[in-house]
């Protein structure tokens, strides 16, 4: 696996706060950069967003595709299932 940096940038709003918190919890190697209207999360090699972690935080079912509502930009190849959204360079 490449150690190149992958990133995701999300709007800062009520819909993305739990997603951002879940990313931080599931990716302790990631660096979180907070700006007034967005959060950019960088990680060497791989970044995972797990549906179950987000659901635990928001207390309701969450569809991975809901991430598109607050997505600004990303870098990396996407692997998406019903349970996980992964960014990694192949």
C-alpha positions as CSV (number, residue, x, y, z in Angstrom):
1,X,0.0,0.0,0.0
2,X,1.3,3.4,-0.9
3,X,1.9,5.9,1.9
4,X,1.0,8.9,-0.4
5,X,-1.4,11.3,1.3
6,X,-5.2,10.8,0.7
7,X,-7.7,13.4,1.8
8,X,-11.3,14.2,2.1
9,X,-12.7,17.7,2.6
10,X,-16.2,18.1,4.0
11,X,-18.4,21.1,4.6
12,X,-18.8,22.0,8.3
13,X,-22.5,21.6,9.0
14,X,-25.0,19.6,11.1
15,X,-25.0,16.7,8.6
16,X,-21.3,16.3,8.5
17,X,-20.3,16.7,12.1
18,X,-20.8,13.1,13.0
19,X,-19.1,11.9,9.8
20,X,-16.1,14.0,10.7
21,X,-16.1,12.6,14.3
22,X,-16.4,9.1,12.9
23,X,-13.4,9.6,10.6
24,X,-11.3,10.9,13.5
25,X,-12.3,7.9,15.6
26,X,-11.6,5.3,12.9
27,X,-8.4,6.9,11.6
28,X,-6.1,7.8,14.5
29,X,-3.2,8.3,12.0
30,X,-5.1,11.1,10.2
31,X,-4.5,14.8,10.5
32,X,-7.6,17.0,10.9
33,X,-7.5,20.5,9.6
34,X,-10.4,22.7,10.6
35,X,-11.3,25.8,8.6
36,X,-14.3,28.2,9.0
37,X,-16.5,26.4,6.5
38,X,-14.9,23.0,6.0
39,X,-12.8,20.3,7.5
40,X,-10.0,18.6,5.5
41,X,-8.7,15.3,6.7
42,X,-5.3,14.0,5.4
43,X,-4.0,10.5,6.0
44,X,-1.0,8.6,4.8
45,X,-2.0,5.7,2.6
46,X,-5.6,5.0,3.6
47,X,-8.7,6.7,5.1
48,X,-11.8,4.8,6.1
49,X,-15.3,5.9,6.8
50,X,-17.3,3.2,8.5
51,X,-21.1,3.2,8.3
52,X,-21.4,1.6,11.8
53,X,-19.3,4.3,13.4
54,X,-21.4,7.1,11.9
55,X,-24.7,5.3,12.9
56,X,-23.4,5.0,16.5
57,X,-22.8,8.7,16.6
58,X,-26.1,9.9,15.0
59,X,-28.4,7.2,16.4
60,X,-30.1,6.3,13.2
61,X,-29.4,4.3,10.0
62,X,-26.9,6.1,7.7
63,X,-26.4,5.4,4.0
64,X,-22.8,5.8,2.9
65,X,-23.9,7.8,-0.1
66,X,-25.1,10.5,2.3
67,X,-21.5,11.6,2.4
68,X,-22.0,13.2,-1.0
69,X,-24.2,15.9,0.5
70,X,-21.3,17.5,2.3
71,X,-18.4,16.5,0.2
72,X,-16.2,19.2,-1.2
73,X,-13.2,17.3,-2.6
74,X,-11.1,14.2,-2.1
75,X,-7.9,12.6,-3.3
76,X,-7.4,8.9,-3.7
77,X,-9.0,6.0,-5.3
78,X,-12.5,5.2,-3.9
79,X,-13.6,1.8,-2.8
80,X,-17.3,2.0,-1.6
81,X,-19.5,-0.7,-0.2
82,X,-22.7,-0.4,1.8
83,X,-20.6,-0.5,5.0
84,X,-17.5,1.4,4.2
85,X,-16.0,4.3,2.1
86,X,-12.3,4.0,1.6
87,X,-9.8,6.3,0.0
88,X,-6.4,4.8,-0.9
89,X,-4.0,5.1,-3.8
90,X,-3.6,1.9,-5.8
